[in-house]
């Protein structure tokens, strides 16, 4: 589809007509209210101010402010996460949390792992957020709670539970002939509820390499989700299904053009149940089935298909008003079929976990242990101990130490010449201390420092076979400053991380040492405006040497909305307003994967 016009002028005109107003930014939600409830750190509800770790929240209002955004666009506002995408919409994406590997961040949806079975990727570029009400970002190891894959942290998508009857339809148009439509229906009565969503996204896409000229890689996605359930005082249950499928074009190495095609489909079926026997004793259970498949059509075409079944049951016993124990058992079984594997492969494990919490008079502690019995790698034990202390009415400090592990993927073990069945699991130990300080006049600050060491890091040798190389370490810290007064708000965050491959002394690739984010805006509920800056320093480009650098960059986003009345909302967004096409991944001499550049859009939501 050819470009009919440049929508930036249209978006600007809409913004002026609306009084140049917008909703609060993702950064504003990331620095969430101290009373915000979160579940990811301990698997039970608690206030974010009591969590003895650094956790961030992206709210429903931020998810809805720009319906064209995917998960990667939202989490990049957190300075501790480096999001690397090899092109625009639908292109492969990696998320590096606090300098750990991209497959060290576990992505969950209502407790279910969204893991591609063949190589452990999360495929965050393909996930739809139309049924998500809150996103939680836990920084630091979480293997006690979730087993393998959570060395760096956890990103959890929590779906909405309808509280009233409503319906909506949203439509938007943006640059690169990008269209998106969303429809939704919520029903709630006498404890029963249902939620239905449908969405369709189509875009011409953008160039992938800096050497390309108008060779766009298109993206086409459609999907749906449905959730039904029942809740009363001591009983809750729900079952949900979400499915996304589509086609995205990408670079075919043999031709140098964006003619290769990925035909993808993923589906999650998830059941959650809770029964409260007494005020002190609660039983939680979950079962999920996640299917992920893709066919890659290029010079050397191939396909994969994976199915992951998970089960979890735990008992939460509040044996005193100030203490509780969580004991649980979880199991996962993954079947993988891949053209470059010799037949179907099966990976599975069972975990047993125990966690104790104490909460009283400004003291919050968390201690846990997990025994994981892996079908391929035997038993592994991980642990965690953490505490937060309210040392003054406006001041709290926390510290934690935790170990984690990650089992090799099916591809790393069995993929023909590249696979290595002698691989050992990666293991880590992390230390962190932090401070949260409230001031007068709506001002607050936070700071944290951490150190992570990963043993048996998996890499490639000179023959491109997977091997356990030497250890790696990550040393870093974060500093945040936030202010909110009436309808005005601003926030700033600085993150620093230094990584090292101890076998070579080199830094790890695609980890900028410094990141700075800044957000400022106005929001009175009817009108609002905000702008967000993300700036990153240079990073190492190649594993074998330090000489090639990925240049640093800075981008600015703009968002605006106007609630015309309770039933109509107009919105406009400009991502990367300066059209900065920064280099993301090194390909070869003078050839780089670049980001998608500017994306401007405008749309309307009708709500009943």
Secondary structure by P-SEA (a helix, b strand, c coil): ccccccaaaaaaaaaaaacccccccaaaaaaccccccccccccbbbbccccccbbbbbccccccccccccccccccccccbbbbbccccccbbbbbccccccccbbbbcccccccccccccccccccccccccbbbbbccccccccccccccbbbbbbbbbbccccccccccccccbbbbbbbbbbbbccccbbbbbbbcccccccccccccccbbbbbbbbbbbbbbbccccccccccbbbbbbbbbbbbccccccccbbbbbbbbbbbbbbbbbccccbbbbbbcbbbbbbbbbbcccccbbbbbbbbbbbbbbbcccccbbbbbbbbbbbbbbbccccccbbbbcbbbbbbbbbbbcccbbbbbbbbbbbcccccbbbbbcccccccccccccccccccccccccccccccccccccccbbbbbbcccccbbbbbbccccccccccbbbbbccccccccccccccccbbbbbcbbbbbbbbccccbbbbbbbbbbbbcccccccccccccbbbbbbbbccccccccbbbbbbbcbbbccccccccccccbbbbbbbbcccccccccccccccccccccccccccccccccccccccccccccccc
